[in-house]
Amino acid sequence: MSKKRIMALTPELVRLCHRDEPKSEPDPRFTPLTDADYQQLSERLAASGGGDDLWVFAYGSLIWRPAFEAEERRRMTAYGWHRSFCIELQEWRGTPSQPGLMMALERGGVCDGVAYRLPKGDRRAQIERLLRRELSEHEFVPAVRWIPVQGTSGSCEVLSFWVGPTGQGISLRQPLETVAWIIARACGHAGSCAEYLYNTVLHLEEFGIRDRNLWRLQQLVADEIRLLYPH
């Protein structure tokens, strides 16, 4: 039996990254979604895919902080996609002076994650609740889409979030060293990027999922934090 590997990024290191930051003003580069926008988008998505059951694919924070009650969850694989810290945050887990990074799916590769089946009921309302958690600006509306995933129990179509068309606030294929430098320093009113990474890697491990890039990234972030806060 192989020995379980221990994360280099520890709760103690994550706590060093926390700062009490005020809530930032909305990013002026983007246009906020209105109630009518959420309703129209959720209606379109509810009618455009997913089959009889409503499945949501979690690859990051939805794994450890879902916005819904699920009746079933399965480990599934999205082929042709991979996790990427590619969306700039000037609020939530970053500030205008020290932006953070959030994950989204980026094209290419393979992504193991968790598919959640939501209860039967008002399909449109459930989608709208998810959208309100994950989206806040018009410019990122194209980032929500249906994708196919596969697992040992079969395949299904799931609602998920990808990086969308390139534009403002999106940085693709940055070196892991650059991403680690940002994550070790970024914190907003919702917490630090180091906390976000730590919880994602930890909960993926609980599902038996080890993302090679994230595992390397948590080591780099731990090293960067130790340089920032030497004992």
C-alpha positions in Angstrom: 0.0 0.0 0.0 1.4 3.4 -1.0 2.0 5.9 1.7 -0.5 8.8 1.8 1.1 12.1 0.7 0.7 15.1 3.0 -0.1 18.5 1.6 2.6 21.1 1.9 0.0 23.8 2.1 -1.2 23.6 5.7 -4.0 25.4 7.7 -1.3 27.3 9.6 0.2 28.6 6.3 -3.3 29.5 5.0 -4.1 31.5 8.1 -1.0 33.6 7.5 -2.6 34.8 4.2 -5.8 36.0 5.8 -6.5 39.8 6.1 -9.6 41.6 7.1 -10.4 43.4 3.9 -13.5 45.6 3.2 -15.9 44.6 0.5 -14.6 46.1 -2.8 -16.8 48.1 -5.1 -18.0 46.1 -8.1 -15.4 45.9 -10.9 -16.1 48.8 -13.2 -15.0 46.9 -16.2 -18.1 44.7 -16.1 -21.9 45.1 -16.2 -23.9 43.6 -13.4 -26.6 41.1 -14.2 -30.2 42.1 -13.3 -33.0 39.9 -11.9 -34.5 39.8 -15.4 -31.1 38.7 -16.8 -30.9 35.8 -14.4 -34.4 34.7 -15.2 -33.9 34.8 -18.9 -30.6 32.9 -18.7 -32.0 30.3 -16.4 -35.0 29.7 -18.7 -32.7 29.3 -21.7 -30.5 26.8 -19.9 -33.4 24.9 -18.5 -34.8 24.4 -22.0 -31.5 23.7 -23.8 -30.0 20.6 -22.3 -29.4 18.3 -19.4 -31.9 15.6 -20.0 -34.6 14.7 -17.5 -32.4 15.1 -14.4 -30.5 18.2 -13.5 -26.8 17.5 -12.9 -24.2 20.1 -11.9 -20.4 19.4 -12.4 -18.2 20.5 -9.5 -14.5 20.9 -10.0 -13.6 23.6 -7.4 -15.5 25.3 -4.6 -18.8 23.7 -5.5 -17.3 20.5 -4.2 -16.8 21.8 -0.7 -19.4 24.6 -0.6 -22.3 23.6 -2.9 -25.1 26.0 -3.4 -27.8 23.3 -3.4 -29.1 20.1 -1.8 -28.2 17.1 -3.9 -29.9 13.7 -4.1 -26.9 12.0 -5.6 -23.3 12.6 -6.3 -20.9 10.7 -8.5 -17.2 11.0 -9.4 -17.2 11.9 -13.1 -14.7 12.9 -15.8 -14.9 15.8 -18.3 -12.8 15.0 -21.3 -11.4 17.9 -23.3 -11.3 20.2 -20.2 -8.9 21.0 -17.3 -8.9 23.2 -14.2 -7.2 26.6 -14.6 -6.7 29.5 -12.3 -7.5 32.0 -15.1 -10.1 34.5 -14.0 -8.9 37.6 -12.2 -10.7 38.7 -9.0 -10.7 42.3 -7.8 -13.3 41.4 -5.2 -14.3 38.3 -3.1 -10.8 36.8 -2.9 -8.8 39.7 -4.2 -8.7 43.5 -4.3 -8.0 46.1 -7.0 -4.5 46.6 -5.6 -3.8 42.8 -5.2 -6.1 40.9 -7.6 -6.6 37.2 -7.0 -7.4 34.3 -9.3 -10.4 31.9 -9.5 -10.6 28.6 -11.3 -12.7 27.8 -14.3 -12.6 25.0 -16.9 -10.2 25.6 -19.8 -10.2 23.7 -23.0 -7.8 20.7 -23.3 -6.9 17.8 -21.1 -9.0 15.9 -18.6 -10.8 17.0 -15.5 -12.0 14.6 -12.7 -14.7 16.1 -10.6 -18.0 15.4 -8.9 -21.4 15.5 -10.6 -24.4 16.4 -8.3 -27.9 15.4 -9.2 -30.4 18.0 -7.9 -33.8 17.1 -6.6 -36.8 17.0 -9.0 -38.7 20.2 -8.9 -38.5 23.7 -10.4 -35.6 23.2 -12.8 -35.5 26.9 -13.8 -35.4 28.1 -10.2 -32.7 25.7 -9.2 -30.5 26.8 -12.2 -31.2 30.5 -11.3 -29.9 29.9 -7.7 -26.8 28.4 -9.0 -26.2 31.2 -11.5 -26.6 33.8 -8.8 -23.9 32.1 -6.8 -21.5 31.7 -9.7 -22.1 34.7 -12.1 -22.5 38.4 -11.5 -21.6 40.1 -14.8 -22.9 40.1 -18.3 -19.4 39.5 -19.7 -19.2 36.0 -18.1 -22.6 34.7 -19.2 -21.0 32.7 -22.0 -19.0 30.8 -19.4 -22.0 28.7 -18.3 -22.8 25.7 -20.5 -23.8 22.1 -20.7 -20.9 19.6 -21.1 -20.8 15.8 -21.3 -19.1 13.8 -18.5 -18.4 10.1 -18.1 -18.1 7.8 -15.1 -18.3 4.1 -14.1 -22.0 4.3 -14.0 -22.4 5.9 -17.4 -22.5 9.3 -18.9 -24.7 12.4 -18.6 -24.9 16.1 -19.5 -24.0 18.5 -16.7 -24.2 22.2 -16.2 -20.8 23.7 -15.6 -18.6 26.8 -15.9 -15.7 27.3 -18.3 -13.5 30.3 -18.8 -15.6 31.5 -21.8 -14.4 33.7 -24.6 -11.1 35.5 -23.8 -11.4 39.1 -22.8 -10.8 41.4 -19.9 -10.0 39.7 -16.6 -9.0 36.4 -18.2 -5.4 35.1 -18.3 -4.8 31.8 -19.9 -1.9 29.4 -19.5 0.1 31.3 -16.9 3.1 29.4 -15.5 2.3 27.7 -12.2 5.0 29.8 -10.5 3.2 33.0 -11.5 -0.1 31.6 -10.3 1.5 30.6 -7.0 2.9 34.1 -6.5 -0.6 35.6 -6.9 -2.4 33.1 -4.7 0.0 33.5 -1.8 -0.7 37.2 -1.7 -4.3 37.7 -2.7 -7.1 38.1 -0.1 -10.5 39.8 -0.2 -13.5 40.2 2.0 -14.6 36.5 1.3 -11.2 35.1 2.2 -7.8 34.3 0.7 -6.9 32.6 -2.6 -4.7 30.2 -0.5 -7.8 29.1 1.4 -9.6 28.5 -1.8 -6.8 26.4 -3.2 -6.3 24.5 0.1 -10.0 23.5 0.4 -10.2 22.5 -3.2 -7.2 20.2 -3.1 -8.2 18.8 0.3 -11.8 17.9 -0.8 -10.6 16.5 -4.1 -8.4 14.1 -2.1 -11.4 13.0 -0.1 -13.0 11.8 -3.4 -9.8 10.1 -4.4 -9.0 12.8 -7.0 -5.5 14.1 -7.4 -5.1 16.9 -9.9 -1.4 16.9 -10.8 -1.3 20.6 -11.5 -3.1 21.6 -8.3 -0.9 19.3 -6.2 2.2 21.0 -7.7 0.6 24.4 -7.2 -0.2 23.8 -3.5 3.5 23.0 -3.0 4.6 26.2 -4.8 2.1 28.3 -2.8 3.3 26.8 0.5 6.9 27.7 -0.5 5.9 31.2 -1.4 4.1 31.8 1.9 7.1 30.6 3.8 9.2 33.2 2.0 6.7 35.9 2.7 6.4 35.0 6.4 9.7 33.6 7.6 9.8 32.2 11.1 
